[in-house]
Amino acid sequence: MAGVFDVIIVGGGVVGCAVIWDMTSHGYKCLLLEKNENLVSEASSGNSGMLHTGFDSSPNSLEIQCIQHSFPRMFDLLKGLGLPYEKNGATMVAWTQEQVSRLPIITERSRAAGISSTTEISLSELYRREPGLSRHAQGALWIPDETVVDPWLTAISMAHDARRKGAMVKTDTMVQSICRADHNQQVHVMTSRGQFTGRVVINCGGLYGDIVDKLAGLQHFSIVPKKGQYAVYPKTAKHLINSSILPIPTDRGKGEIIFKTVYGNVIVGPTFEETVNKRRPGSDSNTIQRLIRYGESRVNGLRGRPIVNTYTGVRPATEIKDYHIDSYPERGWITVGGIRSTGLSGSIGIGDKVRKLVLGQHNVEPSRAKMVELKKMAVKFLPPSHAMVDDVIYTVTHPITLCRMDLSMESRL
Ligand SMILES: Cc1cc2nc3c(=O)[nH]c(=O)nc-3n(C[C@H](O)[C@H](O)[C@H](O)COP(=O)(O)OP(=O)(O)OC[C@H]3O[C@@H](n4cnc5c(N)ncnc54)[C@H](O)[C@@H]3O)c2cc1C
Protein backbone atom coordinates (compact mmCIF):
# COMPACT_ATOMS: atom_id res chain seq x y z
CA MET A 1 0.00 0.00 0.00
CA ALA A 2 1.04 3.57 -0.63
CA GLY A 3 1.09 4.49 3.09
CA VAL A 4 0.93 8.08 4.30
CA PHE A 5 1.76 10.80 1.78
CA ASP A 6 3.54 13.98 2.80
CA VAL A 7 1.04 15.90 0.67
CA ILE A 8 -2.11 15.08 -1.25
CA ILE A 9 -2.99 17.47 -4.07
CA VAL A 10 -6.62 17.76 -5.15
CA GLY A 11 -6.88 18.76 -8.82
CA GLY A 12 -4.79 18.09 -11.90
CA GLY A 13 -4.98 21.41 -13.72
CA VAL A 14 -1.82 23.39 -14.39
CA VAL A 15 -1.70 24.54 -10.76
CA GLY A 16 -1.93 21.02 -9.29
CA CYS A 17 0.61 19.78 -11.86
CA ALA A 18 3.05 22.54 -10.88
CA VAL A 19 2.55 21.90 -7.15
CA ILE A 20 3.21 18.15 -7.46
CA TRP A 21 6.23 18.84 -9.68
CA ASP A 22 7.79 21.33 -7.27
CA MET A 23 7.10 19.29 -4.15
CA THR A 24 8.24 15.97 -5.62
CA SER A 25 11.42 17.58 -6.97
CA HIS A 26 12.16 18.75 -3.42
CA GLY A 27 11.74 15.28 -1.92
CA TYR A 28 8.10 15.27 -0.82
CA LYS A 29 6.13 12.06 -1.21
CA CYS A 30 3.12 13.25 -3.21
CA LEU A 31 -0.21 12.02 -4.51
CA LEU A 32 -2.38 13.98 -6.96
CA LEU A 33 -6.10 13.17 -7.24
CA GLU A 34 -8.06 14.30 -10.30
CA LYS A 35 -11.76 13.66 -10.77
CA ASN A 36 -11.67 13.61 -14.57
CA GLU A 37 -10.35 10.85 -16.76
CA ASN A 38 -7.58 13.17 -18.03
CA LEU A 39 -5.32 15.75 -16.43
CA VAL A 40 -5.61 19.36 -17.67
CA SER A 41 -9.22 19.16 -18.72
CA GLU A 42 -10.97 22.10 -17.04
CA ALA A 43 -9.83 25.75 -16.80
CA SER A 44 -6.31 24.80 -17.88
CA SER A 45 -7.55 23.34 -21.16
CA GLY A 46 -9.06 26.57 -22.50
CA ASN A 47 -6.45 29.28 -22.09
CA SER A 48 -4.24 31.29 -24.47
CA GLY A 49 -0.99 29.48 -23.70
CA MET A 50 0.88 32.69 -22.89
CA LEU A 51 3.51 33.24 -20.24
CA HIS A 52 2.61 36.72 -19.07
CA THR A 53 5.24 38.90 -17.47
CA GLY A 54 2.68 40.42 -15.09
CA PHE A 55 2.96 43.87 -16.68
CA ASP A 56 -0.67 44.63 -15.72
CA SER A 57 -0.79 42.89 -12.32
CA SER A 58 -1.17 44.90 -9.12
CA PRO A 59 2.32 45.69 -7.81
CA ASN A 60 1.92 44.11 -4.36
CA SER A 61 -0.28 41.20 -5.31
CA LEU A 62 0.36 37.53 -4.69
CA GLU A 63 -0.19 37.11 -8.43
CA ILE A 64 2.80 39.25 -9.41
CA GLN A 65 4.98 37.57 -6.77
CA CYS A 66 4.15 34.12 -8.17
CA ILE A 67 4.55 35.21 -11.80
CA GLN A 68 7.92 36.81 -11.14
CA HIS A 69 9.15 33.80 -9.22
CA SER A 70 7.97 31.56 -12.07
CA PHE A 71 9.30 33.48 -15.02
CA PRO A 72 13.02 32.54 -15.09
CA ARG A 73 12.33 29.08 -13.66
CA MET A 74 9.75 28.37 -16.34
CA PHE A 75 12.41 28.89 -19.02
CA ASP A 76 14.75 26.54 -17.12
CA LEU A 77 11.93 23.98 -17.07
CA LEU A 78 11.06 24.39 -20.76
CA LYS A 79 14.71 24.12 -21.80
CA GLY A 80 15.45 21.30 -19.36
CA LEU A 81 12.53 19.15 -20.50
CA GLY A 82 12.91 20.16 -24.16
CA LEU A 83 9.48 21.80 -24.50
CA PRO A 84 8.55 24.33 -27.20
CA TYR A 85 8.27 28.08 -26.55
CA GLU A 86 8.55 31.33 -28.52
CA LYS A 87 9.50 34.59 -26.86
CA ASN A 88 7.66 36.71 -29.46
CA GLY A 89 6.98 39.63 -27.14
CA ALA A 90 3.77 41.61 -27.10
CA THR A 91 2.81 44.88 -28.71
CA MET A 92 0.10 46.83 -26.94
CA VAL A 93 -1.60 49.07 -29.47
CA ALA A 94 -3.64 52.19 -28.71
CA TRP A 95 -6.27 52.78 -31.39
CA THR A 96 -7.69 56.06 -30.03
CA GLN A 97 -6.17 59.20 -28.50
CA GLU A 98 -7.87 58.36 -25.21
CA GLN A 99 -6.03 55.01 -25.22
CA VAL A 100 -2.75 56.77 -26.06
CA SER A 101 -3.13 58.85 -22.90
CA ARG A 102 -3.17 55.60 -20.87
CA LEU A 103 0.10 54.21 -22.24
CA PRO A 104 2.34 56.12 -19.76
CA ILE A 105 0.19 54.86 -16.86
CA ILE A 106 0.56 51.27 -18.07
CA THR A 107 4.32 51.72 -18.52
CA GLU A 108 4.56 53.17 -15.01
CA ARG A 109 2.51 50.33 -13.55
CA SER A 110 4.60 47.76 -15.36
CA ARG A 111 7.80 49.34 -13.97
CA ALA A 112 6.29 49.43 -10.47
CA ALA A 113 5.70 45.68 -10.86
CA GLY A 114 9.43 45.31 -11.65
CA ILE A 115 9.13 44.95 -15.43
CA SER A 116 11.44 47.67 -16.65
CA SER A 117 11.66 46.45 -20.23
CA THR A 118 8.18 47.74 -21.19
CA THR A 119 8.74 50.74 -23.46
CA GLU A 120 6.69 53.10 -25.58
CA ILE A 121 7.53 52.85 -29.29
CA SER A 122 6.85 55.28 -32.14
CA LEU A 123 4.30 54.59 -34.86
CA SER A 124 7.06 54.14 -37.43
CA GLU A 125 8.71 51.59 -35.15
CA LEU A 126 5.34 49.86 -34.62
CA TYR A 127 4.79 49.46 -38.37
CA ARG A 128 8.39 48.40 -38.93
CA ARG A 129 7.82 45.58 -36.42
CA GLU A 130 4.22 44.81 -37.40
CA PRO A 131 3.72 45.72 -41.07
CA GLY A 132 0.51 43.67 -41.24
CA LEU A 133 -1.37 45.89 -38.76
CA SER A 134 -4.14 48.21 -39.87
CA ARG A 135 -2.92 51.81 -40.39
CA HIS A 136 -5.21 53.28 -37.71
CA ALA A 137 -2.92 52.78 -34.70
CA GLN A 138 -2.26 55.88 -32.61
CA GLY A 139 0.46 54.64 -30.27
CA ALA A 140 2.07 51.49 -28.90
CA LEU A 141 4.03 49.82 -26.10
CA TRP A 142 6.53 47.02 -26.54
CA ILE A 143 6.62 44.26 -23.87
CA PRO A 144 9.55 42.10 -24.98
CA ASP A 145 9.37 39.08 -22.68
CA GLU A 146 5.81 37.85 -23.26
CA THR A 147 6.11 34.26 -24.47
CA VAL A 148 3.90 31.55 -25.95
CA VAL A 149 4.14 27.89 -24.93
CA ASP A 150 2.20 24.68 -25.48
CA PRO A 151 -0.12 25.03 -22.45
CA TRP A 152 -1.14 21.37 -22.39
CA LEU A 153 2.35 19.94 -22.79
CA THR A 154 3.82 22.32 -20.22
CA ALA A 155 1.32 21.23 -17.56
CA ILE A 156 1.42 17.52 -18.46
CA SER A 157 5.22 17.55 -18.44
CA MET A 158 5.30 18.85 -14.89
CA ALA A 159 3.00 16.02 -13.73
CA HIS A 160 4.94 13.53 -15.86
CA ASP A 161 8.31 14.63 -14.47
CA ALA A 162 6.87 14.31 -10.95
CA ARG A 163 5.78 10.75 -11.79
CA ARG A 164 9.27 9.96 -13.12
CA LYS A 165 10.55 11.11 -9.73
CA GLY A 166 8.18 8.81 -7.82
CA ALA A 167 4.96 10.80 -7.38
CA MET A 168 1.60 9.06 -7.73
CA VAL A 169 -1.10 10.54 -10.00
CA LYS A 170 -4.62 9.11 -9.91
CA THR A 171 -7.18 10.28 -12.45
CA ASP A 172 -10.87 9.40 -12.46
CA THR A 173 -10.71 9.85 -8.68
CA MET A 174 -13.10 12.36 -7.17
CA VAL A 175 -12.43 13.66 -3.67
CA GLN A 176 -15.72 13.36 -1.79
CA SER A 177 -14.99 14.02 1.87
CA ILE A 178 -12.20 14.89 4.27
CA CYS A 179 -11.55 13.90 7.86
CA ARG A 180 -8.61 15.02 10.01
CA ALA A 181 -7.45 12.88 12.91
CA ASP A 182 -6.14 15.19 15.64
CA HIS A 183 -4.21 12.49 17.51
CA ASN A 184 -1.71 11.87 14.68
CA GLN A 185 -2.36 14.99 12.58
CA GLN A 186 -3.14 13.01 9.46
CA VAL A 187 -5.81 13.89 6.92
CA HIS A 188 -7.95 11.10 5.48
CA VAL A 189 -9.21 11.86 1.97
CA MET A 190 -12.22 9.79 0.90
CA THR A 191 -12.59 9.45 -2.87
CA SER A 192 -14.61 7.61 -5.47
CA ARG A 193 -11.70 5.11 -5.50
CA GLY A 194 -11.03 4.59 -1.85
CA GLN A 195 -9.31 6.41 0.98
CA PHE A 196 -5.88 8.05 0.99
CA THR A 197 -4.00 9.56 3.89
CA GLY A 198 -1.66 12.52 3.92
CA ARG A 199 -0.12 15.01 6.29
CA VAL A 200 -1.19 18.08 4.31
CA VAL A 201 -3.88 18.41 1.63
CA ILE A 202 -3.52 21.08 -1.05
CA ASN A 203 -6.75 22.21 -2.68
CA CYS A 204 -5.95 23.02 -6.34
CA GLY A 205 -9.57 22.47 -7.40
CA GLY A 206 -9.74 25.42 -9.85
CA LEU A 207 -13.32 25.98 -10.93
CA TYR A 208 -14.48 23.78 -8.03
CA GLY A 209 -12.03 25.17 -5.47
CA ASP A 210 -14.81 26.66 -3.31
CA ILE A 211 -16.63 23.30 -3.24
CA VAL A 212 -13.44 21.42 -2.33
CA ASP A 213 -12.76 23.95 0.46
CA LYS A 214 -16.21 23.25 1.90
CA LEU A 215 -15.19 19.59 2.33
CA ALA A 216 -12.67 20.89 4.88
CA GLY A 217 -15.26 23.15 6.51
CA LEU A 218 -13.93 26.33 4.88
CA GLN A 219 -15.85 29.01 3.02
CA HIS A 220 -13.68 32.04 2.29
CA PHE A 221 -14.41 32.64 -1.41
CA SER A 222 -16.82 31.68 -4.18
CA ILE A 223 -15.96 30.86 -7.75
CA VAL A 224 -17.62 33.27 -10.18
CA PRO A 225 -16.72 31.65 -13.53
CA LYS A 226 -15.83 33.87 -16.48
CA LYS A 227 -15.96 32.48 -19.96
CA GLY A 228 -13.53 33.28 -22.77
CA GLN A 229 -14.15 32.51 -26.45
CA TYR A 230 -11.59 32.23 -29.23
CA ALA A 231 -11.54 32.17 -33.05
CA VAL A 232 -8.63 30.19 -34.52
CA TYR A 233 -6.98 30.87 -37.90
CA PRO A 234 -4.76 28.37 -39.74
CA LYS A 235 -0.99 28.30 -39.56
CA THR A 236 -0.89 29.86 -43.04
CA ALA A 237 -1.77 33.14 -41.26
CA LYS A 238 1.33 33.07 -39.08
CA HIS A 239 3.30 35.57 -41.18
CA LEU A 240 0.62 38.25 -40.55
CA ILE A 241 1.87 39.16 -37.06
CA ASN A 242 5.24 38.94 -35.36
CA SER A 243 4.22 39.45 -31.72
CA SER A 244 1.03 39.16 -29.65
CA ILE A 245 -1.13 42.20 -30.35
CA LEU A 246 -2.69 43.39 -27.11
CA PRO A 247 -5.42 45.97 -26.60
CA ILE A 248 -5.30 48.42 -23.71
CA PRO A 249 -6.20 46.39 -20.59
CA THR A 250 -9.27 47.18 -18.52
CA ASP A 251 -10.39 46.26 -14.99
CA ARG A 252 -11.82 43.08 -16.48
CA GLY A 253 -8.49 41.86 -17.77
CA LYS A 254 -6.10 41.94 -20.68
CA GLY A 255 -8.83 42.13 -23.32
CA GLU A 256 -8.98 40.38 -26.68
CA ILE A 257 -5.55 39.54 -28.04
CA ILE A 258 -4.47 38.64 -31.58
CA PHE A 259 -1.67 36.15 -31.07
CA LYS A 260 0.26 33.40 -32.73
CA THR A 261 0.47 30.08 -30.89
CA VAL A 262 3.75 28.29 -30.43
CA TYR A 263 2.69 26.11 -33.38
CA GLY A 264 1.76 29.03 -35.68
CA ASN A 265 -2.05 29.24 -35.55
CA VAL A 266 -3.27 32.82 -35.23
CA ILE A 267 -5.97 33.24 -32.57
CA VAL A 268 -8.29 36.12 -31.67
CA GLY A 269 -9.63 36.14 -28.09
CA PRO A 270 -10.44 35.54 -25.31
CA THR A 271 -13.66 37.34 -24.46
CA PHE A 272 -14.58 37.92 -20.82
CA GLU A 273 -18.18 36.90 -20.17
CA GLU A 274 -20.41 35.87 -17.29
CA THR A 275 -21.36 32.20 -17.32
CA VAL A 276 -22.99 29.70 -15.04
CA ASN A 277 -21.59 26.78 -17.00
CA LYS A 278 -18.18 25.66 -15.72
CA ARG A 279 -17.97 22.67 -18.00
CA ARG A 280 -16.67 24.00 -21.34
CA PRO A 281 -19.65 26.07 -22.52
CA GLY A 282 -19.88 26.21 -26.31
CA SER A 283 -18.99 29.23 -28.39
CA ASP A 284 -21.78 31.33 -29.89
CA SER A 285 -21.72 32.47 -33.47
CA ASN A 286 -22.46 36.15 -32.77
CA THR A 287 -19.45 36.44 -30.50
CA ILE A 288 -17.22 34.53 -32.91
CA GLN A 289 -18.36 36.80 -35.77
CA ARG A 290 -17.53 39.81 -33.59
CA LEU A 291 -14.05 38.38 -32.85
CA ILE A 292 -13.53 37.80 -36.58
CA ARG A 293 -14.55 41.40 -37.37
CA TYR A 294 -12.26 42.63 -34.61
CA GLY A 295 -9.31 40.62 -35.95
CA GLU A 296 -9.96 41.80 -39.51
CA SER A 297 -10.15 45.43 -38.40
CA ARG A 298 -6.71 45.18 -36.76
CA VAL A 299 -4.75 42.82 -39.03
CA ASN A 300 -5.27 43.45 -42.74
CA GLY A 301 -4.41 39.95 -43.93
CA LEU A 302 -7.12 38.32 -41.81
CA ARG A 303 -9.82 39.88 -43.99
CA GLY A 304 -11.86 37.14 -45.69
CA ARG A 305 -9.60 34.39 -44.35
CA PRO A 306 -11.70 31.52 -42.94
CA ILE A 307 -11.20 30.39 -39.36
CA VAL A 308 -10.47 26.70 -38.76
CA ASN A 309 -11.67 26.30 -35.21
CA THR A 310 -13.25 27.96 -32.19
CA TYR A 311 -12.90 27.12 -28.51
CA THR A 312 -13.82 28.37 -25.09
CA GLY A 313 -12.24 28.40 -21.65
CA VAL A 314 -13.60 29.23 -18.21
CA ARG A 315 -11.62 31.26 -15.68
CA PRO A 316 -11.90 30.25 -12.01
CA ALA A 317 -12.45 33.87 -10.97
CA THR A 318 -13.58 34.94 -7.48
CA GLU A 319 -14.82 38.17 -5.94
CA ILE A 320 -11.25 39.52 -5.94
CA LYS A 321 -8.68 39.65 -8.73
CA ASP A 322 -5.75 38.29 -6.72
CA TYR A 323 -4.93 34.64 -5.97
CA HIS A 324 -6.18 33.03 -2.73
CA ILE A 325 -3.30 31.04 -1.20
CA ASP A 326 -4.22 30.35 2.40
CA SER A 327 -2.77 27.93 4.91
CA TYR A 328 -4.68 26.24 7.77
CA PRO A 329 -2.11 24.23 9.79
CA GLU A 330 -4.74 23.20 12.36
CA ARG A 331 -6.65 21.43 9.56
CA GLY A 332 -3.64 20.14 7.59
CA TRP A 333 -4.97 22.14 4.65
CA ILE A 334 -3.74 24.68 2.10
CA THR A 335 -6.10 26.38 -0.32
CA VAL A 336 -4.84 27.52 -3.72
CA GLY A 337 -7.93 29.13 -5.20
CA GLY A 338 -9.15 31.71 -7.68
CA ILE A 339 -6.14 31.42 -9.99
CA ARG A 340 -8.12 33.07 -12.71
CA SER A 341 -6.10 34.55 -15.57
CA THR A 342 -2.43 33.79 -15.09
CA GLY A 343 -2.25 30.28 -13.62
CA LEU A 344 0.07 28.97 -16.32
CA SER A 345 2.40 31.97 -15.92
CA GLY A 346 2.40 31.85 -12.12
CA SER A 347 2.31 28.07 -11.67
CA ILE A 348 5.93 27.48 -10.65
CA GLY A 349 5.79 30.40 -8.21
CA ILE A 350 2.60 28.95 -6.74
CA GLY A 351 4.33 25.56 -6.29
CA ASP A 352 7.25 27.25 -4.54
CA LYS A 353 4.94 29.22 -2.23
CA VAL A 354 2.96 26.10 -1.31
CA ARG A 355 6.13 24.13 -0.51
CA LYS A 356 7.32 26.92 1.79
CA LEU A 357 3.95 26.87 3.60
CA VAL A 358 4.09 23.07 3.98
CA LEU A 359 7.54 23.33 5.58
CA GLY A 360 7.21 26.63 7.44
CA GLN A 361 3.63 26.49 8.74
CA HIS A 362 2.75 22.79 8.73
CA ASN A 363 6.25 21.66 9.78
CA VAL A 364 6.18 18.80 7.31
CA GLU A 365 9.66 17.91 6.07
CA PRO A 366 10.23 15.99 2.82
CA SER A 367 10.47 12.28 3.51
CA ARG A 368 12.58 11.53 0.42
CA ALA A 369 15.73 12.82 -1.25
CA LYS A 370 15.62 15.96 -3.39
CA MET A 371 15.60 15.35 -7.19
CA VAL A 372 15.57 18.78 -8.81
CA GLU A 373 17.50 17.92 -11.97
CA LEU A 374 15.62 17.90 -15.27
CA LYS A 375 15.92 15.33 -18.02
CA LYS A 376 14.63 15.90 -21.56
CA MET A 377 11.34 14.22 -22.45
CA ALA A 378 10.65 12.31 -25.62
CA VAL A 379 7.35 13.67 -26.95
CA LYS A 380 5.58 12.09 -29.89
CA PHE A 381 2.20 13.41 -31.03
CA LEU A 382 -0.24 10.70 -32.06
CA PRO A 383 -2.99 12.38 -34.11
CA PRO A 384 -5.83 12.97 -33.78
CA SER A 385 -5.83 13.36 -29.98
CA HIS A 386 -3.04 11.60 -28.09
CA ALA A 387 0.59 12.15 -27.30
CA MET A 388 3.26 9.83 -25.96
CA VAL A 389 5.54 11.40 -23.38
CA ASP A 390 8.47 9.03 -22.84
CA ASP A 391 6.49 5.78 -22.77
CA VAL A 392 3.19 7.08 -21.34
CA ILE A 393 0.23 7.90 -23.58
CA TYR A 394 -1.86 10.93 -22.60
CA THR A 395 -5.05 12.31 -24.11
CA VAL A 396 -4.48 15.83 -25.42
CA THR A 397 -7.14 18.15 -24.03
CA HIS A 398 -6.10 21.63 -25.17
CA PRO A 399 -7.26 23.02 -28.56
CA ILE A 400 -3.89 24.75 -29.12
CA THR A 401 -2.13 21.36 -29.01
CA LEU A 402 -4.95 19.63 -30.90
CA CYS A 403 -4.63 22.23 -33.70
CA ARG A 404 -0.91 21.40 -33.86
CA MET A 405 -1.86 17.83 -34.71
CA ASP A 406 -4.93 18.34 -36.88
CA LEU A 407 -3.71 18.27 -40.43
CA SER A 408 -7.28 18.18 -41.74
CA MET A 409 -7.75 21.74 -40.46
CA GLU A 410 -4.92 22.90 -42.67
CA SER A 411 -6.09 20.91 -45.68
CA ARG A 412 -9.56 22.45 -45.46
CA LEU A 413 -8.03 25.67 -46.83
C1 LIG B 1 -9.95 32.10 -21.46
C2 LIG B 1 -8.75 31.94 -20.59
C3 LIG B 1 -7.50 32.44 -20.99
C4 LIG B 1 -6.39 32.28 -20.18
N1 LIG B 1 -5.16 32.63 -20.64
C5 LIG B 1 -4.07 32.41 -19.86
C6 LIG B 1 -2.77 32.65 -20.35
O1 LIG B 1 -2.57 32.96 -21.51
N2 LIG B 1 -1.74 32.52 -19.51
C7 LIG B 1 -1.91 32.13 -18.21
O2 LIG B 1 -0.94 32.08 -17.48
N3 LIG B 1 -3.13 31.82 -17.74
C8 LIG B 1 -4.21 31.95 -18.54
N4 LIG B 1 -5.44 31.62 -18.08
C9 LIG B 1 -5.60 31.21 -16.71
C10 LIG B 1 -5.26 29.76 -16.47
O3 LIG B 1 -5.76 28.93 -17.48
C11 LIG B 1 -5.86 29.40 -15.11
O4 LIG B 1 -5.33 30.27 -14.16
C12 LIG B 1 -5.51 27.98 -14.75
O5 LIG B 1 -5.95 27.10 -15.75
C13 LIG B 1 -6.15 27.58 -13.43
O6 LIG B 1 -5.67 26.28 -13.19
P1 LIG B 1 -6.17 25.40 -11.98
O7 LIG B 1 -5.28 24.22 -11.95
O8 LIG B 1 -6.31 26.26 -10.78
O9 LIG B 1 -7.66 24.99 -12.37
P2 LIG B 1 -8.21 23.83 -13.32
O10 LIG B 1 -7.51 23.75 -14.58
O11 LIG B 1 -9.70 24.02 -13.36
O12 LIG B 1 -7.88 22.51 -12.52
C14 LIG B 1 -8.56 22.14 -11.34
C15 LIG B 1 -8.72 20.65 -11.35
O13 LIG B 1 -9.28 20.22 -10.12
C16 LIG B 1 -10.12 19.10 -10.37
N5 LIG B 1 -11.04 18.90 -9.26
C17 LIG B 1 -11.96 19.78 -8.81
N6 LIG B 1 -12.65 19.23 -7.79
C18 LIG B 1 -12.14 17.99 -7.58
C19 LIG B 1 -12.45 16.94 -6.68
N7 LIG B 1 -13.43 17.04 -5.79
N8 LIG B 1 -11.72 15.80 -6.76
C20 LIG B 1 -10.72 15.66 -7.66
N9 LIG B 1 -10.40 16.63 -8.56
C21 LIG B 1 -11.10 17.79 -8.52
C22 LIG B 1 -10.81 19.52 -11.66
O14 LIG B 1 -11.38 18.41 -12.33
C23 LIG B 1 -9.69 20.19 -12.44
O15 LIG B 1 -9.04 19.30 -13.31
C24 LIG B 1 -6.55 31.71 -18.91
C25 LIG B 1 -7.78 31.18 -18.52
C26 LIG B 1 -8.86 31.24 -19.37
C27 LIG B 1 -10.12 30.55 -19.02
The ligand as an ORCA input file, in Angstrom:
! r2SCAN-3c Opt
* xyz 0 1
  C      -9.948     32.096    -21.458
  C      -8.746     31.936    -20.594
  C      -7.503     32.435    -20.995
  C      -6.391     32.282    -20.178
  N      -5.164     32.629    -20.640
  C      -4.068     32.412    -19.862
  C      -2.774     32.655    -20.346
  O      -2.570     32.959    -21.510
  N      -1.736     32.516    -19.506
  C      -1.913     32.130    -18.209
  O      -0.942     32.078    -17.476
  N      -3.129     31.816    -17.741
  C      -4.209     31.948    -18.540
  N      -5.440     31.618    -18.084
  C      -5.596     31.212    -16.705
  C      -5.263     29.760    -16.471
  O      -5.756     28.930    -17.483
  C      -5.861     29.400    -15.114
  O      -5.331     30.275    -14.160
  C      -5.510     27.979    -14.749
  O      -5.953     27.101    -15.745
  C      -6.146     27.575    -13.430
  O      -5.671     26.279    -13.186
  P      -6.169     25.402    -11.984
  O      -5.285     24.222    -11.950
  O      -6.309     26.263    -10.777
  O      -7.656     24.995    -12.373
  P      -8.214     23.827    -13.320
  O      -7.505     23.749    -14.576
  O      -9.698     24.022    -13.363
  O      -7.881     22.508    -12.519
  C      -8.557     22.144    -11.339
  C      -8.724     20.650    -11.353
  O      -9.282     20.224    -10.118
  C     -10.122     19.101    -10.374
  N     -11.043     18.900     -9.261
  C     -11.963     19.777     -8.812
  N     -12.654     19.230     -7.788
  C     -12.143     17.989     -7.579
  C     -12.452     16.940     -6.682
  N     -13.430     17.037     -5.790
  N     -11.723     15.805     -6.762
  C     -10.719     15.661     -7.661
  N     -10.404     16.628     -8.561
  C     -11.102     17.787     -8.518
  C     -10.806     19.519    -11.661
  O     -11.377     18.407    -12.329
  C      -9.693     20.185    -12.440
  O      -9.040     19.304    -13.306
  C      -6.549     31.714    -18.906
  C      -7.779     31.184    -18.516
  C      -8.856     31.244    -19.374
  C     -10.116     30.550    -19.022
*
